[in-house]
């Protein structure tokens, strides 16, 4: 079995602003935009191995309030081979200091960032990102989603570590 990745925080694109967790209003979470894959170079097989996928989710809480969060799901193979590895999952906007982030180990299948109310960015455009600890830069990013028109502002970016 391969050794776990070093648990050293990896920086993601952008500055780390104040985490603003607006929470979960109880409404259903829906996927939006396109997800992105994250890969880690495995020396034992001399190639990149699929670690998991990051995607953006939103929830409509009524009254014009919409929360967004990032969701990362580990590959089952990676969870087994790289037990005790960690990922940082973030919902990010280039024009807001409010960002939701969370870290999670391979002992749980799904890792979710804190939720952020989309209107904390002007315009209301957000992106889901994920980075394995010990990998810098090496992050995956789903589409940069603009809620104002319900369209993406770019394609997903595969991450390699």
C-alpha positions in Angstrom: 0.0 0.0 0.0 1.3 3.5 -0.8 2.2 5.9 2.0 -0.2 8.7 2.8 0.6 12.2 1.5 2.2 14.6 3.8 -0.3 16.6 5.6 1.1 20.1 4.8 -1.4 22.7 3.7 -1.2 23.5 0.0 -2.1 27.0 -1.2 -4.9 27.5 -3.7 -5.2 30.2 -6.2 -6.3 33.5 -4.7 -6.0 34.8 -1.2 -7.5 33.1 1.8 -10.2 35.5 2.9 -12.3 35.3 6.0 -14.3 32.1 6.0 -18.0 33.0 5.9 -20.2 30.0 6.6 -23.8 30.9 6.0 -24.7 27.3 6.6 -27.3 25.0 5.3 -30.9 26.3 5.2 -32.3 22.8 4.8 -33.1 23.0 1.1 -31.8 20.4 -1.4 -28.2 20.9 -2.8 -28.0 20.9 -6.6 -24.9 20.4 -8.8 -24.1 23.3 -11.1 -21.5 23.7 -13.8 -18.9 21.1 -14.7 -16.7 19.2 -12.2 -13.0 18.8 -12.4 -10.8 15.8 -11.7 -7.8 15.7 -9.4 -4.8 13.3 -10.0 -1.8 12.3 -7.9 1.4 10.9 -9.4 1.9 7.4 -8.0 5.5 6.3 -8.0 4.6 2.6 -7.6 2.8 2.5 -10.9 4.7 5.4 -12.6 1.7 7.3 -13.7 -1.0 9.6 -12.5 -3.7 8.1 -10.4 -7.2 9.4 -10.1 -7.7 10.9 -6.6 -11.3 12.3 -6.9 -13.5 15.0 -8.3 -14.6 18.5 -7.2 -17.9 20.1 -8.2 -19.9 23.1 -7.1 -23.3 22.9 -5.5 -25.9 25.5 -4.7 -29.1 25.6 -2.6 -32.0 28.0 -3.0 -33.1 29.1 0.4 -35.9 31.5 -0.8 -36.1 35.2 -0.5 -33.2 35.7 -3.0 -30.8 33.8 -0.7 -28.7 31.2 -2.5 -25.8 29.3 -0.8 -22.9 27.7 -2.7 -20.4 25.1 -1.6 -17.7 22.9 -3.0 -18.0 19.1 -2.9 -15.1 16.7 -3.3 -15.6 12.9 -3.7 -12.6 10.6 -3.2 -11.9 7.8 -5.6 -12.4 4.5 -3.8 -9.0 3.2 -5.0 -7.3 6.3 -3.8 -9.0 6.1 -0.4 -7.6 2.6 0.1 -4.1 3.1 -1.4 -3.6 6.6 0.2 -5.4 6.2 3.5 -4.9 9.2 5.8 -4.3 11.6 2.9 -6.0 15.0 3.1 -7.8 17.3 0.7 -8.7 21.0 1.1 -12.0 21.9 -0.6 -12.9 25.5 -1.2 -15.7 27.6 -2.7 -13.9 30.6 -4.2 -14.6 33.9 -5.8 -12.0 36.3 -7.2 -13.9 39.3 -6.1 -14.8 38.4 -2.5 -12.9 37.8 0.7 -15.7 35.5 1.9 -14.8 31.9 1.1 -15.8 28.6 2.4 -13.2 26.0 3.0 -12.9 22.6 4.7 -10.3 19.9 4.9 -11.1 16.2 4.9 -9.2 12.9 5.2 -9.8 9.8 3.1 -11.7 8.2 6.0 -14.9 9.8 4.6 -16.0 9.6 1.0 -17.4 13.1 0.6 -15.8 16.4 1.7 -17.8 19.6 1.6 -16.6 23.2 2.0 -18.5 25.6 4.3 -21.4 27.2 2.5 -21.2 30.9 1.4 -24.2 33.1 0.3 -23.5 33.9 -3.3 -24.2 37.6 -3.0 -21.0 38.0 -1.0 -19.3 38.4 -4.4 -20.1 41.0 -7.0 -20.8 39.7 -9.5 -22.2 36.5 -8.1 -19.5 34.2 -9.6 -18.0 31.2 -7.7 -15.7 28.3 -8.3 -15.2 24.9 -6.5 -11.5 24.0 -6.0 -9.7 21.1 -4.4 -6.1 20.5 -3.6 -4.3 17.5 -2.0 -2.2 18.5 1.0 1.5 18.4 0.1 0.8 19.5 -3.5 1.5 23.0 -4.5 0.1 24.3 -6.8 -1.7 21.2 -8.2 -5.3 22.0 -7.6 -8.5 21.1 -9.6 -11.2 23.7 -10.3 -14.7 23.2 -11.6 -16.3 25.8 -13.9 -16.4 29.4 -12.7 -20.2 29.7 -12.4 -22.0 33.0 -12.8 -25.3 32.9 -11.0 -26.5 36.1 -12.5 -27.1 34.5 -15.9 -26.8 30.8 -14.9 -23.8 30.2 -17.1 -20.2 29.3 -16.8 -17.3 31.7 -17.3 -14.7 29.1 -18.2 -14.0 25.4 -18.5 -13.0 23.1 -15.6 -9.3 22.7 -14.9 -7.9 19.3 -14.1 -5.4 19.2 -11.2 -2.2 17.2 -11.2 0.0 16.7 -8.1 
